[in-house]
Amino acid sequence: MPVDSSNYLIVPLLQGFEWFDESLQQSLRARGWPQLTQPQSSVMIHVILGVNRPSAIARSMGLSRQAVHVTIKQVVKKGIFDLLDDPQDKRSKIIVLTAMGQAMRRDAQATIQYLMDQLAQRIGQRYVDGLRAAFTRDWGPPIVCPVDEGQRPAAQAARKPARKSARRSDPQQPATRQRTAARR
């Protein structure tokens, strides 16, 4: 049964982000820039905001360092990023925009301004200003919804009991031989 998404702010937030990202990516492709996936675009946003250590990007995005490194290497192959030794920690790398990446950034900034102007024409400048005002305010740290005393968390109630699996006492002996030996 579909849920009325208008009741949940997270749905239009995601839809708005996807609209902006897809509009930006299509516009950049039309200008001849390489296509970036959504994860690559998210890493690029972090770098532009000054988060240039892969481990910091991974923490911010809630991803493993390995996943972020794979994404970064893909963008390096496209000629947009370069990985340099971190001057503060020789064991680490930092991400910098190449000359091509800087030119792409300039085109992206101009495109974003155009998209904001177009959005203002579609929904009204007042609403665009309201979005900007709401999203640039400090929302504070993440909130954890409290669980009432004595209330069983829904996740526990929804879990099915785990099935018992055959346990092997000798890891060298296959499980089928152990079951046969147990029947004797």
C-alpha positions in Angstrom: 0.0 0.0 0.0 1.6 3.3 -1.1 2.3 5.9 1.6 1.2 9.5 1.3 4.7 11.0 0.9 3.5 14.5 1.7 3.3 13.5 5.3 7.0 12.8 5.5 9.4 15.6 4.9 12.3 13.2 4.1 10.6 12.2 0.8 10.3 15.6 -0.8 13.8 16.4 0.6 15.2 13.4 -1.3 13.1 14.2 -4.4 14.4 17.8 -4.4 18.0 16.6 -4.0 17.6 14.1 -6.8 16.0 16.8 -9.1 18.9 19.1 -8.5 21.5 16.4 -8.9 20.0 15.0 -12.1 19.5 18.5 -13.6 23.1 19.3 -12.8 24.4 16.0 -14.2 22.4 16.3 -17.4 23.5 20.0 -17.9 27.1 19.1 -17.4 26.9 16.2 -19.8 25.3 18.6 -22.4 28.4 20.8 -21.9 30.7 17.8 -22.7 31.7 16.9 -19.1 32.1 13.2 -18.1 29.1 11.6 -16.4 29.3 11.3 -12.7 27.2 8.8 -10.6 25.4 10.1 -7.6 28.1 8.8 -5.2 30.8 10.4 -7.3 28.8 13.7 -7.3 28.4 13.5 -3.5 32.2 13.0 -3.0 32.8 16.0 -5.3 30.5 18.1 -3.2 32.5 17.1 -0.1 35.8 18.1 -1.8 34.4 21.4 -3.0 33.3 22.1 0.6 36.9 21.4 1.8 36.5 17.9 3.1 39.5 16.4 1.2 40.6 13.4 3.2 39.0 10.1 2.0 38.5 8.9 5.7 36.6 12.2 6.5 34.4 11.8 3.4 33.6 8.2 4.4 32.6 9.3 7.9 30.5 12.1 6.6 28.7 9.8 4.1 28.4 6.9 6.4 30.3 4.6 4.1 33.3 2.4 4.4 36.7 3.9 3.5 37.0 1.2 0.9 33.8 2.2 -0.9 34.9 5.9 -0.9 38.3 5.0 -2.2 36.7 3.1 -5.1 34.6 6.1 -5.9 37.5 8.5 -5.7 39.6 6.3 -8.0 36.8 6.4 -10.5 36.8 10.2 -10.5 40.6 10.2 -10.7 40.4 8.1 -13.8 38.0 10.7 -15.3 40.7 13.3 -14.8 38.7 15.4 -12.3 40.5 14.5 -9.0 44.1 14.0 -8.1 45.3 12.2 -5.0 48.3 13.8 -3.3 50.3 13.0 -0.2 48.8 14.7 2.8 51.4 17.3 4.1 50.1 16.7 7.6 50.2 12.9 7.5 52.5 11.2 5.0 50.6 7.9 5.4 47.4 9.6 4.1 46.3 11.2 0.8 44.2 14.3 0.1 42.0 14.9 -2.8 42.4 18.0 -5.0 40.6 19.1 -8.1 42.7 18.9 -11.3 42.6 21.8 -13.8 39.8 19.9 -15.5 38.0 19.5 -12.2 38.3 23.2 -11.5 36.8 24.0 -14.9 34.0 21.5 -14.3 33.4 23.1 -10.9 33.0 26.6 -12.5 30.5 25.2 -15.0 28.7 23.4 -12.2 28.4 26.6 -10.2 27.0 28.5 -13.2 24.6 25.6 -13.8 23.4 25.6 -10.2 22.7 29.3 -10.3 20.7 28.8 -13.5 18.8 25.9 -11.9 18.0 28.0 -8.9 16.7 30.8 -11.2 14.6 28.3 -13.1 13.2 26.8 -9.9 12.3 30.3 -8.7 10.3 30.8 -11.9 8.5 27.4 -11.4 7.7 27.6 -7.7 8.3 31.2 -6.8 11.3 33.1 -5.4 9.6 33.2 -2.0 9.7 29.4 -1.8 13.3 29.2 -3.0 14.3 31.7 -0.4 12.4 29.7 2.2 14.2 26.5 1.2 17.5 28.3 1.5 16.6 29.8 4.9 15.5 26.4 6.3 18.5 24.5 5.0 21.1 26.9 6.0 20.0 27.1 9.6 21.7 24.9 12.2 19.5 21.9 12.8 21.6 20.7 15.7 22.8 17.2 16.2 20.8 14.2 14.9 17.8 13.3 17.1 17.1 9.8 18.4 13.4 9.2 19.0 12.8 8.0 22.6 11.4 4.6 23.4 8.8 4.6 26.2 9.7 2.6 29.3 8.4 -0.9 29.0 7.6 -0.5 25.3 9.1 -3.2 23.2 11.0 -1.8 20.2 9.2 -2.5 17.0 12.3 -4.1 15.5 12.4 -6.7 18.2 8.7 -7.4 17.8 9.1 -7.9 14.0 12.0 -10.2 14.2 11.5 -13.9 13.5 13.3 -16.3 15.8 16.6 -17.3 14.4 16.8 -20.9 13.0 19.2 -23.1 14.7 22.0 -24.2 12.4 24.0 -27.4 12.6 27.0 -26.7 14.8 30.3 -28.3 13.9 32.5 -29.3 16.8 35.4 -30.2 14.6 35.9 -27.5 11.9 38.0 -30.0 9.9 35.1 -32.5 9.7 32.3 -31.8 7.2 28.9 -31.1 8.8 27.3 -34.1 7.1 29.8 -36.5 8.7 29.2 -34.9 12.1 25.4 -35.4 11.8 26.0 -39.0 10.8 28.3 -39.5 13.7 25.8 -37.9 16.1 23.0 -40.4 14.9 25.1 -43.4 15.9 
